[in-house]
Amino acid sequence: MSVPATPSTASKLARPTPFTPRRPPSILSNGSSSTSDLSSRSNTPILLQGAKKFKAPLSSESRIRTTVPKSRSRPGSPTKLKTPVDGSRPKTPNTPRKGDFDEGPFLSEMDVSRIDPEEALVDFETVEAGDISADIDESILREYGKDDKVLVSIRIRPTDAAHAWDIVDKKIKLNLGLGKAPQDFHFDEILTGSENKPVYTAVARSHVCAAMDGYNAVIFAYGQTASGKTFTLSGDEDQPGIIPRAMKDIFAYIKRTPTREYLLRCSYLEIYNESIHDLLAPPSQSSAQPVQIHGSGNNIVLSPLREEVVTSLKSVKEVLQRGEGNRRTATTDWNERSSRSHSVFRVVIESRERDRDGRATPTPSGRQTPGFRPPTPGGARLQARNGRSVQTSVLSLIDLAGSEKATSDKERTREGKFINTSLLTLGSVISTLADNSAKNKTDHVPFRNSKLTRMLQPSLSGDARISVVCTINPSKDAIPESTSTLQFAQRIKKVQLHAQKKEVVDTDALLERYRKEIEELKQKLAEREADAPVRSRRLSAREQLDESRAMHDLNARIKQLTKLILTSQTVDESKGDESRPSSPAKVDFDMSPYQLQQELLSARRTIDTQATQILSLEAAILARPALPPDAPESEKDKLLQEQAKTIRELEIVVKGYEENLGEPLRKVKEDVEKEWSDKVEKETKLREEKEAWADELVKQLEKEKKLRMKLEEERQALAAFVKKFDALGLGNSLPLPPTKLRPPLPTPGGAAAVFAGRQRNRLQELSTMETLVETESPIRLSTTAVASGLASEPSLLEEQWDASVDDMSFEVVERMLKPGASAPQSPVREVFGEKENVLPVS
Ligand SMILES: Nc1ncnc2c1ncn2[C@@H]1O[C@H](COP(=O)(O)OP(=O)(O)OP(=O)(O)O)[C@@H](O)[C@H]1O
């Protein structure tokens, strides 16, 4: 089944280009009833008066922040914000803004801590009929969130184009024939059409109520650009979106809860190109001083961030208008008013039980003008009072920027890169969380990779009830984007949540209650003990046993309460005296597991609250102006200017460093690394060559040693042969007449002389000697030498005469290597050079 086209949808479908509106709706509208519906809506916003409408004149540039409309009156004398006597509604505190004061331009602008929360409380008596949502269906309130799962809904935007998706019940799948094997996606809700009321009822109402009930809640819209995220969150005049409906519902909730009183604070911020801007602060200030994320893990504080106390729908409207006016939108290839940032609208809801007699909390006497109150640390906070604890929760409504392809515009492409990167990070965070939940793992979750995920860390870690509306364009052109959105939706469904209510307990009142209870118990115990002797005589053995058990229980309870008091006091005292730490030994092991659990829970809550308070205080310290509040305005102005200048300078320095130093330094580092790695490589090669050369030389040395030994053997054999030769008298039978070339023998008859003579006349005598040498001389190899494989080697003497460089001795080689060395000489000369009885051959 394709997406059903409701009658109202049908008229919307008549719009020429619902998905790629390139001109403003007002231009598209031709006045005909069929097409005017949607376009006229988007031009006359009601509550937001500018969810889209206030998003600037259309231009190809991102909208430059505009200043806030200055319709506010200057605060006069002390304003009576809450008038419990006549029960009329409290006024939203007029936090002064730029231009309203002659003195200090921005100081009070950022300083919402000076509003007395007690004067801005809202309760069932102060909510006006107009502030209550008339069109909210009170009967429908789903119980989503209780199963600790994310509520995931799909909203399909109406389109004229052919649909690529089939919807059956709560399943959506690609039309057959469009994909290979269409995958089924199953979600909590699949919504179609242009009506925003059913969307609010289905995806947001239960979460808004959970927030009023003390749970943190997050509702966000995710989807491709122009798929209807802003339409879903903000809506228009005809179809107010989730944000305006949620605010109406909040007042309706207060109206039907007569037992509690509420303090509501709103903040509005956007994440643009990975920097957070306060949309409620004056534009110049928010860009000069971007919001920083402080703290770690689940304790995150944003500062400096304005939190406007609101007491009526009108004040909410004013806050929303101001914020929407400051949001960045621009015309892209797909959406004429595309949100170029992620926007987060947050409502902090603090509530406390009303006095037991049903009266509202009396306000302290002598009310002051908000601007002159001493600041409350960390901003306007409701205090736990008279034993009534304060419940705090945050409702976050997030309109994410849409994922998109590269556009024709350079600036849009740059923004698109930031948008896509942070959405990718959101995707990978969700994947890891889903994986961790499914496989019971604790893999690192990359929350810190983007501002968006860092800010959502506490909620995504399970601290909030989450509802996600994934918006898709059902046309065939957008199949890949829609598939990716559906896959994201499927992954987030697997994330495990465990949201808890948060309460700040009035410890003084609690201790007082314990003390009273102890007194009463002690009295009871004393009475029982007093009658014991008389009564025990009348009681049966069984009754006596019961009686002693009852006494034991009383004693145990007294002991337990005393310990509770002691523990709290020790904690209190140890604040100022670190030598006395609170001891874990104070835990009473007689307590029931339930009591212990309760105690543990309350201790955890106290720790959480204190951690948050510490962070708030740190943030307050950071945001605190360097001048005292009563310093002359001119000095404050000067200081602000100086600070803005310093920030600008630092930004320039950082930018300059990146551009001028960072980049070149990186280059230098790379060059040096490259140069050195080349050198190292060369050196290594050289070393390897030298090692090979050295090995070769060692081998040569060995060879030469062997050679010398062989030569020595030969010499000895030769000497023996010559001796034998002499003995046979053969030496005398070879007289040769001395010539100039052949001098007379030095020692005729001597073996050495014969040998030398033979050397000189070798060539001539060779033929005569041949037979004898062949049979008798050891120069020729013996049969054993042949057998041992040396046969292929020439006679040693012959070898030496024919010696090549390969066979040279170590010294010879060394000498040859020396620069300027002469051509190699015969190695025999080298070998025999020093030997006696051997004459060089001339
Ligand atoms: N369900 C719907 N019914 C009728 N019109 C719709 C619907 N959803 C979106 N539109 C219209 O489509 C246009 C684009 O929608 P919208 O601005 O809400 O998209 P977006 O997802 O917020 O885009 P971006 O991410 O670019 O900001 C708007 O003119 C809006 O009025």
The ligand as an SDF file (V2000), in Angstrom:
LIG
                    3D

 31 33  0  0  0  0  0  0  0  0999 V2000
    4.0460   17.2340    6.5490 N   0  0  0  0  0  0  0  0  0  0  0  0
    4.0930   18.3610    5.8270 C   0  0  0  0  0  0  0  0  0  0  0  0
    2.9660   18.8460    5.3130 N   0  0  0  0  0  0  0  0  0  0  0  0
    2.9770   19.9590    4.5720 C   0  0  0  0  0  0  0  0  0  0  0  0
    4.0730   20.6860    4.3060 N   0  0  0  0  0  0  0  0  0  0  0  0
    5.2180   20.2570    4.7850 C   0  0  0  0  0  0  0  0  0  0  0  0
    5.3000   19.0710    5.5700 C   0  0  0  0  0  0  0  0  0  0  0  0
    6.5740   18.8730    5.9040 N   0  0  0  0  0  0  0  0  0  0  0  0
    7.2690   19.8920    5.3730 C   0  0  0  0  0  0  0  0  0  0  0  0
    6.4640   20.7380    4.7100 N   0  0  0  0  0  0  0  0  0  0  0  0
    6.8870   21.9590    3.9910 C   0  0  0  0  0  0  0  0  0  0  0  0
    8.0830   21.6540    3.2840 O   0  0  0  0  0  0  0  0  0  0  0  0
    9.0130   22.7010    3.3510 C   0  0  0  0  0  0  0  0  0  0  0  0
   10.3250   22.2130    3.9740 C   0  0  0  0  0  0  0  0  0  0  0  0
   10.0950   21.7580    5.2800 O   0  0  0  0  0  0  0  0  0  0  0  0
   11.0400   22.0670    6.5160 P   0  0  0  0  0  0  0  0  0  0  0  0
   11.6250   23.4070    6.4220 O   0  0  0  0  0  0  0  0  0  0  0  0
   10.2610   21.7340    7.7310 O   0  0  0  0  0  0  0  0  0  0  0  0
   12.1600   21.0030    6.2380 O   0  0  0  0  0  0  0  0  0  0  0  0
   13.4410   20.7030    7.1370 P   0  0  0  0  0  0  0  0  0  0  0  0
   13.5370   19.2360    7.2100 O   0  0  0  0  0  0  0  0  0  0  0  0
   13.3620   21.4610    8.3930 O   0  0  0  0  0  0  0  0  0  0  0  0
   14.6080   21.2570    6.2030 O   0  0  0  0  0  0  0  0  0  0  0  0
   16.0750   21.7730    6.6130 P   0  0  0  0  0  0  0  0  0  0  0  0
   16.7970   20.6340    7.1980 O   0  0  0  0  0  0  0  0  0  0  0  0
   16.6620   22.1910    5.3080 O   0  0  0  0  0  0  0  0  0  0  0  0
   15.8580   22.8880    7.5500 O   0  0  0  0  0  0  0  0  0  0  0  0
    8.3600   23.7860    4.1840 C   0  0  0  0  0  0  0  0  0  0  0  0
    7.8000   24.7240    3.3140 O   0  0  0  0  0  0  0  0  0  0  0  0
    7.2710   23.0700    4.9440 C   0  0  0  0  0  0  0  0  0  0  0  0
    6.1750   23.9120    5.2260 O   0  0  0  0  0  0  0  0  0  0  0  0
  1  2  1  0
  2  3  1  0
  2  7  2  0
  3  4  2  0
  4  5  1  0
  5  6  2  0
  6  7  1  0
  6 10  1  0
  7  8  1  0
  8  9  2  0
  9 10  1  0
 10 11  1  0
 11 12  1  0
 11 30  1  0
 12 13  1  0
 13 14  1  0
 13 28  1  0
 14 15  1  0
 15 16  1  0
 16 17  2  0
 16 18  1  0
 16 19  1  0
 19 20  1  0
 20 21  2  0
 20 22  1  0
 20 23  1  0
 23 24  1  0
 24 25  2  0
 24 26  1  0
 24 27  1  0
 28 29  1  0
 28 30  1  0
 30 31  1  0
M  END
$$$$
